[in-house]
Amino acid sequence: MISSNLPALQVVVPLIAAPVCVLLRRGTLTWLLAWLASWSAAAISIVLLIRVLDQGTISYALGGWLAPWGIEYRVDAVNAFVLVLVSLVGAVIVPYARTSIGAEIRSEQHYLFWTAYLLCLAGLLGVTITGDAFNVFVFLEVSSLATYILIAFGNDRRALVASYQYLIMGTIGATFIVIGVGLLYLMTGTLNLADIAQRISEMPVDRPLLAALAFLTVGISLKLALFPLHLWLPNAYAYAPSVSTAFLAATATKVAVYLLLRFTFTVFGKSHVFDDLPYGEILLALSIAAMFVASLVAIFQEDVKRMFAYSSVAQIGYITLGIGLANTSGLTGSIVHLFNHAVAKGAIFLLLGCVALRIGQPALSQMAGLAKRMPLTAAGLVVAGLSLIGVPGTVGFVSKWYLVMGALEKGWWWLAALVLLSSLLAVVYVWRVVEICYFREPSKDLATANEAPLSMLIPAWVFVIACVYFGLDATVTSETAATAAKTLLESLR
Amino acid sequence: MRGDLVLRVIAKLLIPFILVFGLYVQFHGDYGPGGGFQAGVIVAAAIIFHALIYGLPLTRRAVPEWVVELMVAAGILLYAGVGVATMLLGGNFLDYSVLAHEPVHGQHLGILLVELGVGITVTGVMLIIFYMFAGRSRSPHSES
């Protein structure tokens, strides 16, 4: 009974745990419940991934109403991979979060934090697993609304403004997505993604179809912070509590990227809409702009969290670059970078949370001499930083390798050169952190600081070790990503 | 508004009828226009009406904040609980047909419970938003 209902349980477990948190109200109890729910979600997603790789696509009819009339949950190699990513990150962060939110959020609000956290997790998993266009929108709003709350918990007053800014931008994005979905529904009379794909493949290209593609692309791009629609991201990441930043940086934009993949390949892949449309070229240009502009801006940031927030915008550029290339290597690079960037950024923001526990949110100058006082934290930052640059032996190298391969397969050596060149910009901002942490005398803020407790260091280091482990032995991640890329490319004409 | 006798008497007369109408919309939703969302809004409107006429402190005594918060969570749990029950009975999530011996009865029961969950949560959410806004100007520090 349980095994056949796993696709529903993937979303339902965190969704039920969230209101139970409101009923429990006690900080510790809700934390334990969140722990239980997120670890079960992770276990479910791993089982689903294994089953998908073994037996192919799983389809689950919600309420027993068969697709295309009912809502279908459809798990293939692509979203099984994203489900594992999101739920694993969610699971690793929960044990870390207790001490961290204890320092950053008032204790009577802890149960609300966990409610928002679980709702966000349920929403992100729901967006990923569902095969129904309107359901995508609903879950996107569930996760987004929870995200605004998670950001607003920050104890800096600017957190509220950042959250409000994201609320406005996110709502515009969601509205665009629902307009796009509405147009598709108007054209095809169905909301099931596979059914839409099949129907628009037989249609001539006309204006509503183009408008639907445009609305969906812009809406999703707002959500994934594609340059120049990234303006909400730096403030949101900088002023949110450390736990929220780590969770959102590692999951929320990744799920939006998944949506872009799903719509451009699975849904619109077979239609003629791309015939005279320089879609890939537009995506490539914006990705290259993101890689360079955001990295350059990151170099000049004083606030460390803001610096790495801009670095996220740049890294998202690498992910969309592979989508623009639309060949097997490029797409594999994109999908594997979803995972690789998630572990690297997860590690960095969790480690910055360790620093924040001791001295509050650090400006770069306050981190002087970090290596002498918190050696494990500083070392972790270096490893994760190296993986942002893409040094061999870290995960960043694997994804950039595939991206460069993808560019070379197309014969675009200049693009390969640009990827490498932009990595040099990452060297600059990572070096600024390393230089300050290792070659300065401890700042007066750090004078009495010591290492954060193990309950925070261990989860952070799980990500750091993942950075290296999956950099040295990339078989699991890159093979799964390659399967996912093949699945997506098969749906192209 | 304390001195305004007409308003107070009319409110006292109207509120029970608004609540009954809310229940009608709630439970007649299977057959006609209506359902949990609309009913939830109507019930919440009755309580907000009470607060406008008799003042927030009295309303808070009648419908305390913890009850409202409980409603927000309980409604979703009822909804999701129906889904879990259908899974335990061997159907898919929210497959109401397995709830009773006959699929049609099962569908009736399922939609009734699920809409009740929606109604409870919507009432709760409307009220909690109202309490937040209405309470803010009075005592900015005692809130939250």
Interface residues (C-beta under 8 A of the other chain):
Chain A: M1 N5 A8 L9 V12 L15 I16 A18 P19 V20 V22 L23 Y60 A61 L62 G63 G64 E108 Q109
Chain B: E69 L70 V72 A73 A74 I76 L77 A80 G81 G83 V84 M87 L88 G90 G91 N92 F93 L94 D95 Y96 S97 S144
